[in-house]
Amino acid sequence: MNTREEEYVLAIWNCRSIKAAADELLISPPGLSMFLSGLEKRLGVKLFHRLGKHLSPTDIGMEYIFNAKRITELKHDFEAHLSDYKNDVTGTISVGLHPRRTKYMIPHAVKILTEKYPKVRVRIFEGKSQELFDKVLSGELDFSITNREYSNDVIEKRELYRDRLVAVLSPQHQLAGRAINLPGKKLPWLDLALFANERFILQHKDQSARIYTDEALKYAGITPTKILTIENLETASQWQLKSLE
């Protein structure tokens, strides 16, 4: 930010003379005198009364000085902020997540971030995958964490973890005993085709979990005819456990 003009006028006002102001600014008195004459000619008004070697501001000169102070203060504030920015990490991170992921991921992540970068602010937006994608694309979010992939060369994608689809059913369900424990797997495996005539509690069709569930059902060659729809996965899981007992 170039505020040379304002700083020269303020120096003249503070010193009340061209010579003293020039000494303070480390320039020649004739050069500063020419600067002031040129500025007054450009503005079409006199900023200072000349009383010999003493200069006294005019009314419009005082208004110029008032605004020059504000301009230079803004510059100094910006330069201080710029110095902090260059010497330390500051700013705001805007991140988007699905509501059900927020309570699992955000508290721990924000704690680590604020301990490492105390001057960084975090802004969190909760929404559905398509909404998060659109906000990243528009620049409203810096990034989002989602389990839905979009084909767009503008946005950089990184895999954070591998998610999995699981079928939730009561331990008393007739199919529960047919699950198989596989080496290296935490959860038992059960052929999805066995559920062909079962009732499913699924998410809405625009939710990523439902999209991947439909793909899995299609791969298994089954089309459920008995479906209950609910948005919240945790509620669906509890409902499934109780309704299938």
C-alpha positions, 0 to 999 in steps of 0.5 A: 500500500503506497501512502507516500503522499499522505505521509509527506503531508502529515510530516509537514503538518507535524513539523510546520516547516518544509525543512524540518519535514524534509529532514524527517523524511530524509529528502531534500527541502526543494523536493518536498516543496515541489511535491506540496506545490504539485499536490495543491495544484492537482487538488485545486486548493491550498492545504497550508497557509505560508507564514514565512517559513512556518506552515499552518493548515487551511480548513480543507488542509485539516480535513485532508490531514484527518483523512490522511491519518485514517489512511496511514493507520489502516496501512499500519494495521494491514502491515502488522497483520501481514507481518503476523500472516507471513511469520505465523499461520493465520486465517480461516479454514472452512470445512464441510461434513455430513452431520453424522460425521461432525460429532465423531471427527470435529472435536478431536480434529479441531483440538489438534488444529487449535493447539498447533495453530492457535490463530487459525479459525475454523468454520464448519458447515454441515450438509449433504454430499451434493451441497458440500461439493457445490460449496467447494466448487464455488469457493465457499468451502476450502474442502469437504469430507464426504464418502461420495465421489464426483468427477471434476478436474478442478477439485483435488481429491484425496482418500482419507480412509476406506468406508464400508457398507454393513448390514445391521440385524438383530442377533436373534434374526434367522440369518444372523447365524449364517454369517462367516468370519473371514481371516483379517476382517473385523466384521463377519460376512453374509451373502447379501442375496440371502436378504432378497425377501427381507424388509430393508430400512434404507436412507433417502435416494439422494443420500450417499449411503443409499446410492452405494446400498443400491449398487450393492443390492444390484450387484447381489441381484436383488430388488427389495420390495419391502422398504422403510425410508429414514435419513438418520443412519444411527436411528435406522440401525436401532430401528433395525435391531428392534424391528427385526427381533 
